[in-house]
Amino acid sequence: MRKLENVRYASRPAICLFVVSIFLSCFASAQPSAQSRNLSDCMQGGEACDHSKLTTRQATAVATAEHQQNLNGCMNGWTCDASKLTAAETKSVAIAGGERNFSDCKEALTCDQTKLTPQQVVAVGVALQRRNLLHCRDGWDCDHARLTPEQSATVAIADHERLVYACKAGWECDVSQLSKAEMRAVATSAQERNLSGCLGGWGAKDSTVCDHAKLTAREATAVAAAEHDQNLYDCQNGWDDCDQSKLSSRDLAEVNATLHQRNYVACVTADSTCDRSQLTAADNQRMKSDRKP
């Protein structure tokens, strides 16, 4: 029995050593080697790449990757070494460059029109004409002299519609160009905008948004009711915009009751807004029972 125990105890150091060696082996395999990092740098075109440390197989893979990166750069018009391209690749790059130049010309970007084919010259002219029309129609910088009579008529309609919209929105505009019907529509919009401003509570804040003098009798009644409700709400919440002089006796009693109850709750809950000087004897007595768990 003693001999069996000796064997058991003697095997423990060996087992521990075995476990540690396995752990160190796994840890080492998890760390990227300097060679693998160098390969990754070379494959990605990194400055840290050291070609002299590549194996023959790695050097072949890196050369292929570098060639593809150079080709991509040439195809996209970026910095590249065209001398490293094959004849077929050089032809593909030339075609891509021509298509890119053609696209730039159509978009009115910097391009070389001397490199366009006759068909491309026609297509660019059509594209630039349409682009100019869209800019004129949308009110952007454009050359009106290049518009056809039909296009000029289309642009004139769009310009007038923008003018009417600006006038109805209350923006700066030339009302002399409006028809009588449009003038009436602009006046209606101004009246509606003024009513909206007054109903929104801007009467005492900004006369350019709400002008009570411009309200009809019916509108004035609606605005007065809205302003009364807003003032009552402000007073009930203890806000600075409250004007108690505009409250009726009934409103004032309601506001005082609301404020008193709010102060009572603040005192019961030990809130910092509590004003004990506003509490009555009855409040103090009731507070004792309200505070019981």
N, C-alpha and C positions, 0 to 999 in steps of 0.2 A: 504493500500500500504506500509506504514512504517513498519507494522507488518511483511509483507512478506520479506522486506529487512533485518529485524532483524534476521529472520529465516535463510536467505541466508548467512549472515555474521557469524552467530553462528555455522553454519555447516562446515565452512572452517577448523578450527582447528581439528575437528574430522576427516575430510577427510585426512588432512596432516598426522595425527597420524596413520591412517589406512595404508596409502601409505608407511610410514617409517617402520611400523611393517612388512609389506609384504616384503620390501627390505631386512630388517635384517634377516627375516626368510629364504629368498632365499640365502643370502650370507652365512648364517650359514650352510645351507644344502650343499653348494658348497665346504665347507672346509672338508677335510677328518678328521674323528674323530680319537682319539687316539686308540680306539678299532679296527677300520678298518685298521689303519697303522700297528698295532701289528699283526693282522691277516695276512696282506700282508707279513710282515717280516717272520712270521712262515711258511707260504706257500712256500716261496722262500728259506728257510733255513738260514735266516739272523741271525746274532749274537744278534741283538736287540730284538729278539723274547722272549716274556714272556708267557710261557705256562699257568701260574697261572691266567692270565687275559682272557683266552679263555672261551667261553661258551661251553656247552657240545657238541653242534652241530659243533661248530668251531674246538674243540679239535679232533673230529672224522675226519673232513676233513683234518686237519693238519697231523694227524697220517697216513692217507692214502697217503698224498703227501710225507711225510718223508720216508715212506716205499718204495715208487716208486723211489725216489731219491737214496736211498741206493741200491736198486736193479739195477738201471742203472749204478751206480758206480761199482758194482760187475761184471755186464755183460761186462763192458768195461775194466776191469782189473785195475780200480782205487781204491783208498782207500775206504773201505767199512767195514761193520760189517756183516760178513757171518752168525753169530749166529742168526740174525734177519730174515733170509730167511726161507721160507717154504721148504718142501722136494722137491716139484716140481721145485721151483725156484733154489734151490741148484743144481739140475740136469741140468737145463738150463744154469746156470752159468758155470758149468763144461764143458758142450758142447761148449759154446762160448769160453772158455779159450783154449780148445783143438784146435778149428778152428783158433784162433788167433796165437797160437804157431805154427801150421802147416803153416800158411801164412808167419810168420816171418822166419821160416826155409827156405821156398822157395825163400824168398827175401834176403837170406844170412844175416839176422839180428840176434841179440842175441835170442836164443831159446833153448829149452830142447829137443834134439833129442830122448832122452830115452822115451819120452811120445808119440812118433809117432807110429802109427799102421804100420804093414808091408807094406800095400798099400801106406801109406803116405811116408814111407822111400823111396820107389821106385820113387814116384812122386817128392819128394824133390831132389833126385839124378838127375832126368831128367831136372828139373828146373835149378839146379845149373850148370849142364853141358851146357845147352843152354845159361845161363847167362854168363858163362865163354867164350863161343864162341863169343857172341855178343861183349863182352869187348875186346877180342883179335882182332876181325875183325875191330872194330872202333878205335883201337890204344890206348885203355885204359889199366890200370893195369890188368893183367890176368895171368893165369898159362898155359903156352904153353904145359907143360908136360901132361896136362889132355886132350889135343885135340886128336881126332882120326886122322888117316892119311888123310881122306877126309876133315875134318875140318881144318887141318894144311894147306892143299892146298888152301882152300878158304881164309884163313887168309893171306897166302903169296900173293895171287892175290890182296887182299885189301891193303896190305902193299905197294905193288909196285905201285898201282894206286895213293896212297897218296904221294909216293915219286915223281912220275911224276908231280902230281899237284903242289907240293911244288917247284919243279925245274922250272916249267913253270911260277909260280907266282913270281919267283925271290927270294924265301926264301932259307935258308941254306939247302942243300941236298947233297947226295952222287951221283954225276953224273956218277961215274964209274959203277953204276948198270943200267944205261940206255942203250937201244939199239941204233943203228945208227939212226933209224927212230925217236925215241924219242928225241935224241939229236938234230935232225933237227927241231922238233917241239918246243923244248925248246929255240933254237936259234931264231926261228921265233917269239915266244912270247916275247923274250927279245927285239927284234928289234921293235915290235909293241908297247911295253911298253915304250921304249925310245922315239919313235916318238910321242906318246901321251903326254909324259912329256914335250917335246920340244914345241909341239903345244899348250900346256897349259900354256906356258910362264915361264917355270922353267929353261930355258937355262942359265940365268945369276944368278940364285939363288941357285941351287943345281945340281952339276954335276953328282951326283948319280942318279938323276931322268931324266936328259937330258944331253946327251953327243953328242955334234955336230959332233965330229969326227966319230961317228958310223952311221951317217945318209948317206943314198944313195944320189946321185946327185938330184934325183927327190924329195926325202924327204927334202933335204936341201933347195930346192927352195920353197916348201910349207911352211916350218918352217920360212924362211926369210920373206915371205909374211905375215904370221900370226903375227910374232914379229913386223913387220912394222905397221900393223893395230893396234896392241895393244898399241904400243908406241904413235902412232898418237892419239888414243883415250885418253891415259893418259895425253898427252899434252893439248888436247882440254878441258879437265876437270881440268887442273892445278894441277895434282897429282904429288907426289914426284918421282914416277917411270919414269916420262917423261925424255927422253934424246933428247934435241933439236938438238944435233950434228948429229943425225941420220935422221933428217928430210930433205927432199928436199926443194928447194926454194918455190915450190908451196905449199907443206905441211905447211911450216913455215908461209906463208902468210895466209893460211886458219886457222891455229891455232891462229895467232895474231888477225885475224878478229873475231874469236869466243870469245876469251878472252876479246877483247875490247867491244863487244856487251854485254857480261855478266856483265862487270863492269859498263857499261852504265845503264843497267836495275837495277843494285843494287843501283846506285846513284839516279835514278828516284824514286825508291821505298823506298829510305832512309835506305837501308840495311847497316848493320855494315861493310860489306865487300867492300863497295864502296871506290875506290881510286880516288879522284878528280884530282890528278896530272896526271892521264892517260887520262883525258878528253880533247878534242880539243875545239877550239872556236866554231866550228860548233855544237859539242855535247852540249855545254852550251846553245847555242841559241835554239837548237831543244828541249832541256829539258824543256824550259819554256812552250812550247806548249803542250808537253807530260804530264806535270803536271796539266794542266787545267782540271777542273772537267767536 
